[in-house]
Amino acid sequence: MSMFSRIALSLVIIGALNWGLIGLFQFDLVATLFGGQDAFLSRVVYGLVGIGGLVCLGLLFKPNEEVDKVTDRPASFANSNLRTEFGEEPDLTKEQDVKLKKMNRGKDSVD
């Protein structure tokens, strides 16, 4: 995203927050800060927010760069099989039986 687009997006966010304040609390922050809705500075801010909205309208129809990067990968990765096959679990019951027999033999010889 270019610096121009970021500035436009920032202006749109400022405008959206101002409209949120107007809608929820009937409080116009821009008019309060710059001397009323008819003041020159307030009109400049309102105009900049409007221009920012027009620029962001263009961003709405811009293709997503992240999606384009994913589809530009080599064809060898396009249909890769990512399934994982697991081997059989080892049967430890036989090893446990052998250990138990050894333990039992040791008990028999001691007695």
C-alpha positions as CSV (number, residue, x, y, z in Angstrom):
1,M,0.0,0.0,0.0
2,S,1.5,3.3,-1.0
3,M,1.9,6.3,1.3
4,F,-0.8,8.2,-0.5
5,S,-3.3,5.3,0.1
6,R,-2.3,5.1,3.7
7,I,-3.0,8.8,4.2
8,A,-6.3,8.5,2.4
9,L,-7.2,5.5,4.6
10,S,-6.3,7.5,7.7
11,L,-8.6,10.3,6.6
12,V,-11.4,7.9,6.0
13,I,-10.9,6.5,9.5
14,I,-11.0,10.0,11.0
15,G,-14.2,10.6,9.1
16,A,-15.7,7.4,10.2
17,L,-14.9,8.0,13.9
18,N,-16.4,11.5,13.6
19,W,-19.6,10.1,12.0
20,G,-19.7,7.5,14.8
21,L,-19.5,10.3,17.4
22,I,-22.2,12.3,15.6
23,G,-24.5,9.2,15.4
24,L,-24.0,8.0,18.9
25,F,-23.6,11.3,20.9
26,Q,-24.6,14.1,18.5
27,F,-21.0,15.4,18.9
28,D,-19.1,16.7,15.9
29,L,-15.4,16.5,16.9
30,V,-14.1,18.2,13.7
31,A,-16.5,21.1,14.2
32,T,-15.6,21.4,17.8
33,L,-11.8,21.4,17.1
34,F,-11.9,23.8,14.2
35,G,-14.6,26.3,15.0
36,G,-17.9,25.0,13.9
37,Q,-19.2,23.3,10.7
38,D,-19.0,26.5,8.6
39,A,-15.5,27.4,9.6
40,F,-12.9,27.2,6.9
41,L,-10.6,24.7,8.6
42,S,-13.6,22.4,9.3
43,R,-14.6,22.5,5.6
44,V,-11.0,21.7,4.6
45,V,-11.0,18.6,6.9
46,Y,-14.4,17.5,5.6
47,G,-13.1,18.0,2.0
48,L,-9.9,16.0,2.7
49,V,-12.0,13.2,4.3
50,G,-14.2,13.1,1.2
51,I,-11.2,13.0,-1.1
52,G,-9.7,10.2,1.0
53,G,-13.0,8.3,0.6
54,L,-12.7,8.6,-3.2
55,V,-9.2,7.2,-3.1
56,C,-10.2,4.3,-0.8
57,L,-13.1,3.6,-3.2
58,G,-10.3,2.7,-5.7
59,L,-8.7,0.5,-3.1
60,L,-11.9,-1.5,-2.9
61,F,-11.6,-2.7,-6.4
62,K,-7.8,-3.3,-6.3
63,P,-6.8,-7.0,-6.5
64,N,-5.6,-8.5,-3.3
65,E,-1.8,-8.7,-3.5
66,E,-1.6,-11.6,-1.0
67,V,-3.9,-13.7,-3.2
68,D,-1.8,-12.9,-6.3
69,K,1.4,-14.0,-4.5
70,V,-0.1,-17.4,-3.6
71,T,-1.3,-18.1,-7.1
72,D,2.1,-17.2,-8.6
73,R,3.9,-20.2,-7.0
74,P,5.5,-22.9,-9.2
75,A,3.3,-25.6,-10.8
76,S,5.2,-28.3,-8.8
77,F,3.5,-27.0,-5.6
78,A,0.1,-26.6,-7.2
79,N,-1.2,-30.1,-6.5
80,S,1.1,-31.3,-3.8
81,N,-0.1,-34.1,-1.6
82,L,0.4,-33.0,2.0
83,R,-1.2,-36.0,3.6
84,T,0.9,-37.7,6.2
85,E,0.9,-41.4,6.7
86,F,1.5,-42.7,10.1
87,G,3.1,-46.1,10.7
88,E,1.7,-48.7,13.0
89,E,2.2,-48.3,16.7
90,P,4.7,-50.7,18.2
91,D,3.3,-53.6,20.2
92,L,4.8,-53.1,23.7
93,T,2.9,-55.9,25.3
94,K,5.5,-58.5,24.3
95,E,8.3,-56.4,25.9
96,Q,6.3,-56.0,29.1
97,D,5.7,-59.8,29.2
98,V,9.4,-60.4,28.9
99,K,10.2,-57.9,31.7
100,L,7.5,-59.5,33.9
101,K,9.0,-63.0,33.3
102,K,12.5,-61.8,34.2
103,M,11.2,-60.2,37.4
104,N,9.3,-63.4,38.3
105,R,12.4,-65.5,37.7
106,G,14.4,-63.2,40.0
107,K,11.8,-63.6,42.7
108,D,11.8,-67.4,42.4
109,S,15.5,-67.7,42.7
110,V,15.6,-65.4,45.8
111,D,12.9,-67.4,47.7
